[in-house]
Amino acid sequence: MIVVLFETFHVVGVAMLIYAVLPNMKVVQGAMLTNCVCLVPGILGMLSRNSKESKRFAKSIVDILAIVAQLSGCFLWVIPDLNKTNWQHVWMLPTSLILTSFGWWENYVDKHSPIGSCGFNLF
């Protein structure tokens, strides 16, 4: 069920991104925006670090910085639209990026993950 749910989120996010968000943006903005589609894997990667891993604290700090960078890309491109009346673009941009980022979740969860009891440990 988790795989079906996450893959459905990914497909819906990609469809929103391709057909609703990117056509309303400039080419350079759209290319930069596609760098923000790794939010869910970043969060799952951070949560899947086990206590036996070397330099866990430093890796967690870098993970947090990467997650903040992903979130900033999701929301900073919306700020110019807040002054306009394009409210559909305001909620659709972050939603499509977050849903698209569900597509690569299985690459970032380890089989020895502490969140395996939550159902992510499918290996």
C-alpha positions in Angstrom: 0.0 0.0 0.0 2.9 2.4 0.8 4.4 1.9 -2.7 1.0 2.5 -4.4 0.4 5.6 -2.3 3.9 7.1 -2.8 3.9 6.4 -6.6 0.4 7.9 -6.9 1.6 11.0 -5.2 4.6 11.1 -7.5 2.5 10.8 -10.7 0.0 13.5 -9.5 2.9 15.8 -8.6 4.6 15.4 -12.0 1.4 16.0 -13.8 0.7 19.2 -11.8 4.3 20.3 -12.4 4.3 19.7 -16.1 0.8 20.8 -17.1 0.0 23.6 -14.6 3.1 25.0 -13.0 5.9 25.0 -15.6 3.9 26.5 -18.5 3.3 29.6 -16.3 7.0 30.1 -15.5 10.1 31.4 -17.4 12.5 28.8 -18.7 15.3 29.6 -16.2 12.9 29.6 -13.3 11.5 26.2 -14.3 15.0 24.7 -14.7 16.0 26.0 -11.3 12.7 24.8 -9.8 13.3 21.2 -10.8 16.2 21.2 -8.4 13.7 21.2 -5.5 12.2 17.7 -6.1 14.1 15.8 -3.4 12.4 17.0 -0.3 10.8 13.7 0.8 13.9 11.6 0.1 16.0 14.1 2.1 13.7 13.9 5.1 13.6 10.1 4.9 17.3 9.9 4.4 17.8 12.0 7.5 15.4 9.9 9.5 16.9 6.6 8.4 20.4 7.3 9.8 21.2 4.8 12.5 23.1 5.4 15.7 26.1 3.2 14.6 26.9 5.5 11.7 30.1 7.5 11.9 29.8 11.3 12.0 26.1 11.1 12.4 25.8 14.6 13.9 27.6 16.3 11.0 25.6 14.3 8.4 22.4 15.3 10.2 23.4 19.0 10.1 24.0 18.7 6.3 20.7 16.9 5.9 18.9 19.7 7.7 20.6 22.3 5.5 19.6 20.4 2.4 16.0 20.1 3.5 15.9 23.9 4.3 17.3 24.6 0.8 14.6 22.3 -0.8 11.9 24.1 1.2 13.2 27.5 0.3 13.0 26.6 -3.4 9.4 25.4 -2.9 8.2 28.7 -1.3 10.5 31.5 -2.5 9.3 31.3 -6.1 5.7 31.8 -4.8 6.5 35.2 -3.1 6.2 37.3 -6.3 2.7 35.8 -7.0 1.4 36.8 -3.5 1.0 40.4 -4.7 -0.9 39.2 -7.8 -4.2 37.4 -7.8 -2.7 34.1 -9.1 -3.7 32.1 -6.0 -3.8 28.8 -7.9 -0.1 29.1 -8.6 0.6 29.9 -5.0 -0.6 26.6 -3.6 0.1 24.5 -6.7 3.8 25.1 -6.9 4.8 23.8 -3.5 2.2 21.0 -3.6 3.5 19.7 -7.0 7.1 19.8 -5.9 6.4 18.0 -2.6 4.3 15.4 -4.4 6.9 14.9 -7.1 9.5 14.3 -4.5 7.8 11.1 -3.3 9.1 9.3 -6.4 12.5 8.5 -5.1 11.8 7.6 -1.5 13.0 4.0 -1.7 16.5 5.0 -2.7 17.0 6.9 0.6 15.6 4.5 3.2 18.0 1.9 4.5 16.9 -1.6 5.5 18.5 -1.0 8.9 16.6 2.2 9.4 15.1 3.2 12.7 11.9 4.2 11.0 11.5 0.6 9.6 8.8 0.0 12.2 6.7 2.7 10.5 6.3 0.6 7.4 9.1 2.0 5.2 11.3 -1.0 5.7 10.1 -3.0 2.7 13.4 -4.8 1.8 
